[in-house]
């Protein structure tokens, strides 16, 4: 009995398509990573050992620098103006979240005062920003 004759198939991997896909993914991730929104007020954030849970897109931020100056996003505001200006900004967003960016040299009392003003303005979620701890 004769065994069936096996055909030799040409087996090769076409790498051109794979290279194109990898290149397109590289471009996609390079472009999307450059769209990260960085707030412009320069403060020295406290460190944190736990990695951040998620990123917030276009947050309303309140920054307090080392000179105890308060900034709503990047605009310098007085404590008396903060409630009215923050109320106007919170009316334009669906999620009533405010991110606090305190300098690590400020007193906790100042941070609590600003957080209380934000709460009076209608903020329902109050988040304190930190920078990731590096070993």
C-alpha positions as CSV (number, residue, x, y, z in Angstrom):
1,X,0.0,0.0,0.0
2,X,1.3,3.3,-1.0
3,X,1.4,6.2,1.4
4,X,-0.2,9.4,0.2
5,X,2.3,11.9,-1.1
6,X,2.7,14.9,1.0
7,X,2.8,18.3,-0.6
8,X,5.4,20.7,0.6
9,X,3.7,24.0,1.2
10,X,5.7,27.2,1.2
11,X,5.4,28.6,4.7
12,X,6.6,32.1,5.4
13,X,5.3,35.0,7.4
14,X,4.7,38.2,5.6
15,X,6.2,40.8,7.9
16,X,5.2,43.9,6.0
17,X,1.6,44.0,7.3
18,X,2.8,43.3,10.9
19,X,5.3,46.1,10.7
20,X,2.7,48.5,9.4
21,X,0.3,47.7,12.3
22,X,3.1,48.1,14.9
23,X,4.1,51.4,13.4
24,X,0.5,52.7,13.4
25,X,0.0,51.7,17.0
26,X,3.2,53.5,17.9
27,X,2.0,56.7,16.3
28,X,-1.4,56.4,17.9
29,X,0.0,56.0,21.4
30,X,2.6,58.8,20.9
31,X,-0.1,61.2,19.8
32,X,-2.6,60.3,22.5
33,X,0.0,60.6,25.3
34,X,0.8,64.1,24.1
35,X,-2.8,65.2,24.8
36,X,-2.4,65.0,28.5
37,X,-3.7,68.2,30.2
38,X,-1.1,69.7,32.5
39,X,-2.2,72.5,34.8
40,X,0.2,75.5,34.6
41,X,0.5,76.7,38.3
42,X,3.9,75.6,39.7
43,X,3.4,73.9,43.1
44,X,5.5,71.3,44.8
45,X,3.0,68.4,45.3
46,X,3.3,66.0,48.2
47,X,4.5,62.4,47.5
48,X,2.2,59.3,47.5
49,X,3.3,55.6,47.6
50,X,0.1,54.2,46.0
51,X,-0.3,54.6,42.2
52,X,-3.1,56.8,41.0
53,X,-6.4,55.1,40.3
54,X,-7.4,57.0,37.2
55,X,-6.8,60.2,35.3
56,X,-9.3,63.0,35.2
57,X,-10.0,64.7,31.9
58,X,-10.1,68.6,32.0
59,X,-10.5,68.9,35.8
60,X,-11.5,72.1,37.6
61,X,-8.4,72.6,39.8
62,X,-7.7,74.9,42.7
63,X,-4.0,75.4,43.4
64,X,-2.5,76.9,46.5
65,X,1.2,77.9,46.1
66,X,3.8,78.4,48.8
67,X,2.9,82.1,49.2
68,X,-0.7,81.1,50.1
69,X,-2.0,82.4,46.8
70,X,-5.1,80.6,45.5
71,X,-5.6,79.8,41.8
72,X,-8.7,78.6,40.1
73,X,-7.4,76.6,37.2
74,X,-4.6,79.1,36.3
75,X,-6.3,82.3,37.4
76,X,-5.3,84.0,40.6
77,X,-8.4,84.6,42.8
78,X,-9.0,86.0,46.2
79,X,-10.7,83.9,48.9
80,X,-13.8,86.1,48.7
81,X,-14.1,85.6,44.9
82,X,-13.5,81.9,44.9
83,X,-17.1,80.8,45.7
84,X,-18.7,82.9,43.0
85,X,-16.1,82.0,40.3
86,X,-16.1,78.3,41.2
87,X,-19.9,78.2,41.2
88,X,-19.9,79.6,37.7
89,X,-17.3,77.0,36.5
90,X,-19.2,74.1,38.2
91,X,-22.4,75.1,36.4
92,X,-20.7,74.3,33.1
93,X,-19.6,70.7,34.0
94,X,-21.6,67.5,34.6
95,X,-19.3,66.1,37.2
96,X,-19.0,68.5,40.2
97,X,-15.4,67.4,40.9
98,X,-12.6,69.8,42.1
99,X,-9.0,68.8,42.2
100,X,-6.9,70.5,44.8
101,X,-3.2,71.0,44.1
102,X,-1.7,72.3,47.3
103,X,2.0,73.0,47.7
104,X,3.4,70.7,50.4
105,X,4.7,73.6,52.4
106,X,1.2,75.1,53.1
107,X,-0.6,74.6,56.4
108,X,-3.5,72.2,56.5
109,X,-5.7,74.9,57.8
110,X,-5.4,76.8,54.5
111,X,-6.2,73.7,52.5
112,X,-9.3,72.9,54.7
113,X,-10.5,76.6,54.3
114,X,-10.2,76.4,50.5
115,X,-11.9,72.9,50.4
116,X,-14.8,74.3,52.6
117,X,-15.2,77.2,50.1
118,X,-15.3,74.7,47.2
119,X,-17.9,72.7,49.0
120,X,-20.0,75.9,49.6
121,X,-19.7,76.5,45.8
122,X,-21.4,73.2,45.1
123,X,-18.5,70.8,44.5
124,X,-19.6,67.2,45.4
125,X,-16.2,65.5,44.9
126,X,-13.1,66.9,46.4
127,X,-9.8,65.3,45.3
128,X,-6.3,66.2,46.5
129,X,-3.5,65.8,43.8
130,X,-0.2,64.2,44.7
131,X,2.8,63.2,42.7
132,X,3.7,59.5,42.4
133,X,6.3,58.3,44.9
134,X,9.4,56.9,43.2
135,X,11.6,54.3,44.9
